[in-house]
């Protein structure tokens, strides 16, 4: 009995076609012929499966549920964030990176005189809100580079918590809780902050990057690049062509040389490793890789990050207060390290 959705002749033709594919793939007598066909079949199947998964992620609430699962796992694994970051303070302007999820970055751009803040891609509203409270500022705007949940997942909670907060982004991208659509070259003004939106499609159709003008505070401009540009890398082309992505990269390539890059992900070591494969003689890349690796080595030599190390515990000895069963708790060791450092500074 044929499936009611197809006429019987169509079903017969489809069955014959599928049978032919299986014969070509499995027949031992057609090994040479089936290898390229099997590779093509597998490649097309992977592309189809990816497109289905991508559509579910971006167009249904299944994507939001997946994001919530990522968020829970990252909070458990990295309670203080996946990386150690340092803010940059200019003349009345502060840029604060916030490590979120497993490798994302959100940012607060702060007018330190007006005590006003703009959040860029606040994917973890809890982490962003904690930084807002710590800085003692008022959130008045959210700049969203694109619709993916790992960049837009905090829009709802933060915009509800801060009722005067505006959510900016591209109307072409389906950004959740968007209130103020932006086009190429539109400018968002918050206090002395002048932030220009630049259309950079490729990763998504409506991807935007945001350029903080350095002229008002007499400092370097800052590019918040989302998933367009990373340290020694660029984003995947999900909704465009290579030509589209190249044009978007050329847009930021034309910026001033002293522009500071604030990317949406921490991919530095991975990207620099790949760059070393395609350009092994590039000395600038090698110096940058050494710098990145030194940052990664922080845990290997910073005693305040090594309170779990038995050798350090034996060297320093128990700290003040009651000892645990193992003789010295990590908190006690940390306190003793702080006191020893103070004594060292006084010498």
TORKOL-4160 file (C-alpha; in steps of 0.2 Angstrom, whole numbers, padded with zeros to 4 digits, m for minus):
347
<pt num="1" X="0000" Y="0000" Z="0000"/>
<pt num="2" X="0007" Y="0017" Z="m0005"/>
<pt num="3" X="0009" Y="0032" Z="0007"/>
<pt num="4" X="m0006" Y="0043" Z="0004"/>
<pt num="5" X="0005" Y="0058" Z="0002"/>
<pt num="6" X="0013" Y="0052" Z="m0014"/>
<pt num="7" X="0005" Y="0044" Z="m0030"/>
<pt num="8" X="0010" Y="0026" Z="m0032"/>
<pt num="9" X="0021" Y="0029" Z="m0048"/>
<pt num="10" X="0031" Y="0043" Z="m0039"/>
<pt num="11" X="0034" Y="0031" Z="m0024"/>
<pt num="12" X="0040" Y="0018" Z="m0036"/>
<pt num="13" X="0052" Y="0029" Z="m0045"/>
<pt num="14" X="0058" Y="0036" Z="m0028"/>
<pt num="15" X="0061" Y="0018" Z="m0022"/>
<pt num="16" X="0070" Y="0014" Z="m0037"/>
<pt num="17" X="0081" Y="0029" Z="m0035"/>
<pt num="18" X="0085" Y="0025" Z="m0017"/>
<pt num="19" X="0089" Y="0007" Z="m0021"/>
<pt num="20" X="0101" Y="0013" Z="m0035"/>
<pt num="21" X="0110" Y="0024" Z="m0022"/>
<pt num="22" X="0111" Y="0010" Z="m0010"/>
<pt num="23" X="0118" Y="m0002" Z="m0023"/>
<pt num="24" X="0131" Y="0010" Z="m0028"/>
<pt num="25" X="0136" Y="0013" Z="m0010"/>
<pt num="26" X="0137" Y="m0005" Z="m0004"/>
<pt num="27" X="0142" Y="m0015" Z="m0020"/>
<pt num="28" X="0159" Y="m0022" Z="m0018"/>
<pt num="29" X="0161" Y="m0021" Z="m0037"/>
<pt num="30" X="0158" Y="m0003" Z="m0039"/>
<pt num="31" X="0171" Y="0003" Z="m0026"/>
<pt num="32" X="0179" Y="0016" Z="m0037"/>
<pt num="33" X="0162" Y="0023" Z="m0042"/>
<pt num="34" X="0154" Y="0023" Z="m0025"/>
<pt num="35" X="0168" Y="0033" Z="m0016"/>
<pt num="36" X="0165" Y="0050" Z="m0024"/>
<pt num="37" X="0146" Y="0047" Z="m0024"/>
<pt num="38" X="0146" Y="0042" Z="m0005"/>
<pt num="39" X="0157" Y="0057" Z="m0001"/>
<pt num="40" X="0145" Y="0068" Z="m0010"/>
<pt num="41" X="0130" Y="0060" Z="m0002"/>
<pt num="42" X="0137" Y="0062" Z="0015"/>
<pt num="43" X="0142" Y="0080" Z="0012"/>
<pt num="44" X="0125" Y="0084" Z="0006"/>
<pt num="45" X="0117" Y="0075" Z="0021"/>
<pt num="46" X="0127" Y="0084" Z="0033"/>
<pt num="47" X="0123" Y="0101" Z="0025"/>
<pt num="48" X="0104" Y="0096" Z="0025"/>
<pt num="49" X="0105" Y="0091" Z="0044"/>
<pt num="50" X="0114" Y="0107" Z="0048"/>
<pt num="51" X="0102" Y="0118" Z="0039"/>
<pt num="52" X="0087" Y="0109" Z="0048"/>
<pt num="53" X="0096" Y="0111" Z="0065"/>
<pt num="54" X="0101" Y="0129" Z="0061"/>
<pt num="55" X="0083" Y="0133" Z="0057"/>
<pt num="56" X="0076" Y="0125" Z="0073"/>
<pt num="57" X="0089" Y="0135" Z="0083"/>
<pt num="58" X="0085" Y="0152" Z="0075"/>
<pt num="59" X="0067" Y="0151" Z="0071"/>
<pt num="60" X="0059" Y="0141" Z="0085"/>
<pt num="61" X="0059" Y="0140" Z="0104"/>
<pt num="62" X="0070" Y="0125" Z="0103"/>
<pt num="63" X="0084" Y="0136" Z="0101"/>
<pt num="64" X="0080" Y="0146" Z="0116"/>
<pt num="65" X="0079" Y="0130" Z="0126"/>
<pt num="66" X="0096" Y="0125" Z="0120"/>
<pt num="67" X="0103" Y="0142" Z="0125"/>
<pt num="68" X="0096" Y="0140" Z="0142"/>
<pt num="69" X="0104" Y="0123" Z="0144"/>
<pt num="70" X="0121" Y="0131" Z="0138"/>
<pt num="71" X="0118" Y="0145" Z="0151"/>
<pt num="72" X="0116" Y="0133" Z="0166"/>
<pt num="73" X="0131" Y="0122" Z="0161"/>
<pt num="74" X="0142" Y="0137" Z="0159"/>
<pt num="75" X="0137" Y="0145" Z="0176"/>
<pt num="76" X="0141" Y="0128" Z="0184"/>
<pt num="77" X="0157" Y="0126" Z="0176"/>
<pt num="78" X="0163" Y="0144" Z="0176"/>
<pt num="79" X="0155" Y="0152" Z="0191"/>
<pt num="80" X="0167" Y="0167" Z="0189"/>
<pt num="81" X="0168" Y="0167" Z="0170"/>
<pt num="82" X="0178" Y="0157" Z="0157"/>
<pt num="83" X="0192" Y="0170" Z="0157"/>
<pt num="84" X="0201" Y="0184" Z="0167"/>
<pt num="85" X="0197" Y="0201" Z="0159"/>
<pt num="86" X="0203" Y="0218" Z="0161"/>
<pt num="87" X="0193" Y="0234" Z="0159"/>
<pt num="88" X="0200" Y="0249" Z="0149"/>
<pt num="89" X="0197" Y="0266" Z="0156"/>
<pt num="90" X="0199" Y="0281" Z="0144"/>
<pt num="91" X="0195" Y="0299" Z="0148"/>
<pt num="92" X="0177" Y="0297" Z="0155"/>
<pt num="93" X="0173" Y="0281" Z="0146"/>
<pt num="94" X="0175" Y="0263" Z="0152"/>
<pt num="95" X="0174" Y="0247" Z="0142"/>
<pt num="96" X="0171" Y="0232" Z="0153"/>
<pt num="97" X="0172" Y="0215" Z="0146"/>
<pt num="98" X="0161" Y="0202" Z="0154"/>
<pt num="99" X="0165" Y="0183" Z="0150"/>
<pt num="100" X="0149" Y="0173" Z="0148"/>
<pt num="101" X="0143" Y="0156" Z="0143"/>
<pt num="102" X="0158" Y="0145" Z="0138"/>
<pt num="103" X="0168" Y="0157" Z="0127"/>
<pt num="104" X="0157" Y="0172" Z="0124"/>
<pt num="105" X="0160" Y="0190" Z="0129"/>
<pt num="106" X="0147" Y="0203" Z="0133"/>
<pt num="107" X="0152" Y="0221" Z="0136"/>
<pt num="108" X="0147" Y="0236" Z="0146"/>
<pt num="109" X="0152" Y="0253" Z="0138"/>
<pt num="110" X="0150" Y="0266" Z="0152"/>
<pt num="111" X="0150" Y="0285" Z="0152"/>
<pt num="112" X="0158" Y="0287" Z="0169"/>
<pt num="113" X="0153" Y="0305" Z="0172"/>
<pt num="114" X="0134" Y="0302" Z="0168"/>
<pt num="115" X="0134" Y="0285" Z="0176"/>
<pt num="116" X="0125" Y="0278" Z="0160"/>
<pt num="117" X="0129" Y="0261" Z="0152"/>
<pt num="118" X="0126" Y="0252" Z="0136"/>
<pt num="119" X="0127" Y="0233" Z="0135"/>
<pt num="120" X="0133" Y="0224" Z="0120"/>
<pt num="121" X="0127" Y="0206" Z="0117"/>
<pt num="122" X="0121" Y="0203" Z="0135"/>
<pt num="123" X="0119" Y="0184" Z="0133"/>
<pt num="124" X="0119" Y="0181" Z="0152"/>
<pt num="125" X="0108" Y="0193" Z="0160"/>
<pt num="126" X="0113" Y="0188" Z="0177"/>
<pt num="127" X="0132" Y="0191" Z="0174"/>
<pt num="128" X="0128" Y="0208" Z="0165"/>
<pt num="129" X="0116" Y="0214" Z="0179"/>
<pt num="130" X="0130" Y="0209" Z="0192"/>
<pt num="131" X="0142" Y="0221" Z="0183"/>
<pt num="132" X="0129" Y="0235" Z="0182"/>
<pt num="133" X="0126" Y="0234" Z="0200"/>
<pt num="134" X="0145" Y="0233" Z="0204"/>
<pt num="135" X="0148" Y="0248" Z="0193"/>
<pt num="136" X="0134" Y="0258" Z="0200"/>
<pt num="137" X="0127" Y="0263" Z="0183"/>
<pt num="138" X="0110" Y="0264" Z="0174"/>
<pt num="139" X="0108" Y="0253" Z="0159"/>
<pt num="140" X="0099" Y="0263" Z="0145"/>
<pt num="141" X="0103" Y="0253" Z="0129"/>
<pt num="142" X="0107" Y="0236" Z="0123"/>
<pt num="143" X="0116" Y="0234" Z="0107"/>
<pt num="144" X="0113" Y="0217" Z="0099"/>
<pt num="145" X="0125" Y="0212" Z="0085"/>
<pt num="146" X="0114" Y="0198" Z="0079"/>
<pt num="147" X="0099" Y="0186" Z="0083"/>
<pt num="148" X="0109" Y="0170" Z="0089"/>
<pt num="149" X="0104" Y="0166" Z="0107"/>
<pt num="150" X="0122" Y="0167" Z="0113"/>
<pt num="151" X="0121" Y="0185" Z="0109"/>
<pt num="152" X="0103" Y="0190" Z="0112"/>
<pt num="153" X="0098" Y="0179" Z="0126"/>
<pt num="154" X="0098" Y="0192" Z="0139"/>
<pt num="155" X="0088" Y="0205" Z="0130"/>
<pt num="156" X="0071" Y="0200" Z="0138"/>
<pt num="157" X="0076" Y="0200" Z="0156"/>
<pt num="158" X="0087" Y="0215" Z="0156"/>
<pt num="159" X="0074" Y="0226" Z="0146"/>
<pt num="160" X="0061" Y="0221" Z="0158"/>
<pt num="161" X="0072" Y="0225" Z="0173"/>
<pt num="162" X="0077" Y="0242" Z="0166"/>
<pt num="163" X="0061" Y="0249" Z="0159"/>
<pt num="164" X="0069" Y="0263" Z="0150"/>
<pt num="165" X="0081" Y="0252" Z="0142"/>
<pt num="166" X="0081" Y="0252" Z="0122"/>
<pt num="167" X="0086" Y="0237" Z="0112"/>
<pt num="168" X="0095" Y="0241" Z="0096"/>
<pt num="169" X="0099" Y="0229" Z="0081"/>
<pt num="170" X="0095" Y="0225" Z="0063"/>
<pt num="171" X="0077" Y="0223" Z="0058"/>
<pt num="172" X="0082" Y="0210" Z="0046"/>
<pt num="173" X="0089" Y="0198" Z="0059"/>
<pt num="174" X="0073" Y="0194" Z="0070"/>
<pt num="175" X="0082" Y="0200" Z="0086"/>
<pt num="176" X="0071" Y="0196" Z="0101"/>
<pt num="177" X="0063" Y="0211" Z="0110"/>
<pt num="178" X="0070" Y="0223" Z="0098"/>
<pt num="179" X="0063" Y="0241" Z="0101"/>
<pt num="180" X="0074" Y="0252" Z="0090"/>
<pt num="181" X="0079" Y="0245" Z="0073"/>
<pt num="182" X="0095" Y="0251" Z="0066"/>
<pt num="183" X="0102" Y="0253" Z="0048"/>
<pt num="184" X="0120" Y="0255" Z="0041"/>
<pt num="185" X="0128" Y="0271" Z="0048"/>
<pt num="186" X="0115" Y="0275" Z="0061"/>
<pt num="187" X="0122" Y="0282" Z="0077"/>
<pt num="188" X="0116" Y="0278" Z="0095"/>
<pt num="189" X="0120" Y="0293" Z="0107"/>
<pt num="190" X="0121" Y="0289" Z="0126"/>
<pt num="191" X="0129" Y="0303" Z="0136"/>
<pt num="192" X="0146" Y="0306" Z="0128"/>
<pt num="193" X="0145" Y="0289" Z="0119"/>
<pt num="194" X="0143" Y="0290" Z="0100"/>
<pt num="195" X="0141" Y="0273" Z="0093"/>
<pt num="196" X="0139" Y="0269" Z="0075"/>
<pt num="197" X="0131" Y="0254" Z="0068"/>
<pt num="198" X="0139" Y="0246" Z="0053"/>
<pt num="199" X="0130" Y="0233" Z="0042"/>
<pt num="200" X="0141" Y="0217" Z="0041"/>
<pt num="201" X="0130" Y="0203" Z="0034"/>
<pt num="202" X="0137" Y="0185" Z="0031"/>
<pt num="203" X="0137" Y="0177" Z="0048"/>
<pt num="204" X="0118" Y="0182" Z="0048"/>
<pt num="205" X="0109" Y="0192" Z="0036"/>
<pt num="206" X="0107" Y="0207" Z="0047"/>
<pt num="207" X="0123" Y="0206" Z="0057"/>
<pt num="208" X="0129" Y="0223" Z="0064"/>
<pt num="209" X="0145" Y="0228" Z="0072"/>
<pt num="210" X="0146" Y="0244" Z="0083"/>
<pt num="211" X="0160" Y="0257" Z="0082"/>
<pt num="212" X="0162" Y="0268" Z="0097"/>
<pt num="213" X="0169" Y="0284" Z="0091"/>
<pt num="214" X="0185" Y="0289" Z="0101"/>
<pt num="215" X="0185" Y="0307" Z="0097"/>
<pt num="216" X="0173" Y="0313" Z="0111"/>
<pt num="217" X="0185" Y="0306" Z="0124"/>
<pt num="218" X="0201" Y="0309" Z="0114"/>
<pt num="219" X="0205" Y="0290" Z="0114"/>
<pt num="220" X="0205" Y="0276" Z="0101"/>
<pt num="221" X="0189" Y="0270" Z="0094"/>
<pt num="222" X="0182" Y="0253" Z="0099"/>
<pt num="223" X="0175" Y="0240" Z="0087"/>
<pt num="224" X="0162" Y="0228" Z="0095"/>
<pt num="225" X="0163" Y="0215" Z="0082"/>
<pt num="226" X="0151" Y="0201" Z="0087"/>
<pt num="227" X="0153" Y="0186" Z="0076"/>
<pt num="228" X="0161" Y="0195" Z="0062"/>
<pt num="229" X="0179" Y="0197" Z="0067"/>
<pt num="230" X="0189" Y="0189" Z="0081"/>
<pt num="231" X="0207" Y="0189" Z="0086"/>
<pt num="232" X="0216" Y="0181" Z="0071"/>
<pt num="233" X="0199" Y="0174" Z="0064"/>
<pt num="234" X="0182" Y="0178" Z="0057"/>
<pt num="235" X="0164" Y="0171" Z="0060"/>
<pt num="236" X="0156" Y="0157" Z="0050"/>
<pt num="237" X="0146" Y="0161" Z="0035"/>
<pt num="238" X="0128" Y="0155" Z="0040"/>
<pt num="239" X="0117" Y="0166" Z="0030"/>
<pt num="240" X="0127" Y="0173" Z="0016"/>
<pt num="241" X="0141" Y="0169" Z="0003"/>
<pt num="242" X="0160" Y="0171" Z="0004"/>
<pt num="243" X="0159" Y="0187" Z="m0006"/>
<pt num="244" X="0146" Y="0194" Z="0007"/>
<pt num="245" X="0158" Y="0190" Z="0021"/>
<pt num="246" X="0173" Y="0197" Z="0012"/>
<pt num="247" X="0164" Y="0213" Z="0009"/>
<pt num="248" X="0159" Y="0214" Z="0027"/>
<pt num="249" X="0177" Y="0211" Z="0033"/>
<pt num="250" X="0183" Y="0225" Z="0020"/>
<pt num="251" X="0171" Y="0237" Z="0030"/>
<pt num="252" X="0181" Y="0235" Z="0046"/>
<pt num="253" X="0197" Y="0234" Z="0037"/>
<pt num="254" X="0195" Y="0252" Z="0032"/>
<pt num="255" X="0195" Y="0258" Z="0050"/>
<pt num="256" X="0209" Y="0267" Z="0059"/>
<pt num="257" X="0224" Y="0256" Z="0063"/>
<pt num="258" X="0223" Y="0261" Z="0082"/>
<pt num="259" X="0205" Y="0254" Z="0083"/>
<pt num="260" X="0203" Y="0242" Z="0098"/>
<pt num="261" X="0194" Y="0226" Z="0094"/>
<pt num="262" X="0182" Y="0219" Z="0106"/>
<pt num="263" X="0176" Y="0202" Z="0099"/>
<pt num="264" X="0161" Y="0191" Z="0103"/>
<pt num="265" X="0170" Y="0175" Z="0107"/>
<pt num="266" X="0187" Y="0170" Z="0115"/>
<pt num="267" X="0195" Y="0160" Z="0101"/>
<pt num="268" X="0212" Y="0168" Z="0101"/>
<pt num="269" X="0223" Y="0153" Z="0104"/>
<pt num="270" X="0213" Y="0142" Z="0092"/>
<pt num="271" X="0213" Y="0155" Z="0078"/>
<pt num="272" X="0232" Y="0159" Z="0080"/>
<pt num="273" X="0236" Y="0141" Z="0079"/>
<pt num="274" X="0227" Y="0139" Z="0063"/>
<pt num="275" X="0235" Y="0155" Z="0056"/>
<pt num="276" X="0252" Y="0147" Z="0060"/>
<pt num="277" X="0247" Y="0133" Z="0048"/>
<pt num="278" X="0244" Y="0144" Z="0034"/>
<pt num="279" X="0257" Y="0157" Z="0038"/>
<pt num="280" X="0271" Y="0149" Z="0048"/>
<pt num="281" X="0283" Y="0162" Z="0044"/>
<pt num="282" X="0273" Y="0177" Z="0051"/>
<pt num="283" X="0282" Y="0184" Z="0065"/>
<pt num="284" X="0268" Y="0195" Z="0071"/>
<pt num="285" X="0257" Y="0180" Z="0073"/>
<pt num="286" X="0270" Y="0171" Z="0083"/>
<pt num="287" X="0273" Y="0186" Z="0095"/>
<pt num="288" X="0254" Y="0187" Z="0097"/>
<pt num="289" X="0253" Y="0168" Z="0100"/>
<pt num="290" X="0266" Y="0169" Z="0114"/>
<pt num="291" X="0257" Y="0183" Z="0122"/>
<pt num="292" X="0240" Y="0173" Z="0122"/>
<pt num="293" X="0249" Y="0158" Z="0129"/>
<pt num="294" X="0257" Y="0168" Z="0143"/>
<pt num="295" X="0239" Y="0174" Z="0148"/>
<pt num="296" X="0234" Y="0156" Z="0148"/>
<pt num="297" X="0249" Y="0151" Z="0159"/>
<pt num="298" X="0242" Y="0163" Z="0173"/>
<pt num="299" X="0236" Y="0148" Z="0182"/>
<pt num="300" X="0253" Y="0139" Z="0181"/>
<pt num="301" X="0262" Y="0153" Z="0191"/>
<pt num="302" X="0250" Y="0164" Z="0200"/>
<pt num="303" X="0250" Y="0157" Z="0218"/>
<pt num="304" X="0233" Y="0165" Z="0221"/>
<pt num="305" X="0226" Y="0153" Z="0208"/>
<pt num="306" X="0235" Y="0138" Z="0214"/>
<pt num="307" X="0229" Y="0136" Z="0232"/>
<pt num="308" X="0224" Y="0118" Z="0227"/>
<pt num="309" X="0242" Y="0114" Z="0224"/>
<pt num="310" X="0249" Y="0102" Z="0238"/>
<pt num="311" X="0267" Y="0109" Z="0235"/>
<pt num="312" X="0261" Y="0127" Z="0238"/>
<pt num="313" X="0252" Y="0121" Z="0253"/>
<pt num="314" X="0267" Y="0113" Z="0261"/>
<pt num="315" X="0278" Y="0127" Z="0257"/>
<pt num="316" X="0267" Y="0141" Z="0264"/>
<pt num="317" X="0260" Y="0130" Z="0278"/>
<pt num="318" X="0243" Y="0132" Z="0287"/>
<pt num="319" X="0235" Y="0149" Z="0288"/>
<pt num="320" X="0226" Y="0158" Z="0302"/>
<pt num="321" X="0210" Y="0150" Z="0309"/>
<pt num="322" X="0205" Y="0132" Z="0312"/>
<pt num="323" X="0212" Y="0119" Z="0300"/>
<pt num="324" X="0202" Y="0107" Z="0290"/>
<pt num="325" X="0206" Y="0088" Z="0290"/>
<pt num="326" X="0219" Y="0090" Z="0277"/>
<pt num="327" X="0228" Y="0103" Z="0288"/>
<pt num="328" X="0225" Y="0119" Z="0277"/>
<pt num="329" X="0210" Y="0124" Z="0268"/>
<pt num="330" X="0211" Y="0134" Z="0252"/>
<pt num="331" X="0203" Y="0149" Z="0260"/>
<pt num="332" X="0216" Y="0149" Z="0274"/>
<pt num="333" X="0230" Y="0147" Z="0262"/>
<pt num="334" X="0223" Y="0162" Z="0252"/>
<pt num="335" X="0223" Y="0173" Z="0267"/>
<pt num="336" X="0241" Y="0168" Z="0272"/>
<pt num="337" X="0246" Y="0172" Z="0254"/>
<pt num="338" X="0239" Y="0189" Z="0255"/>
<pt num="339" X="0248" Y="0193" Z="0272"/>
<pt num="340" X="0264" Y="0186" Z="0265"/>
<pt num="341" X="0262" Y="0198" Z="0250"/>
<pt num="342" X="0259" Y="0213" Z="0261"/>
<pt num="343" X="0275" Y="0209" Z="0271"/>
<pt num="344" X="0284" Y="0207" Z="0255"/>
<pt num="345" X="0279" Y="0224" Z="0249"/>
<pt num="346" X="0284" Y="0232" Z="0266"/>
<pt num="347" X="0301" Y="0226" Z="0265"/>
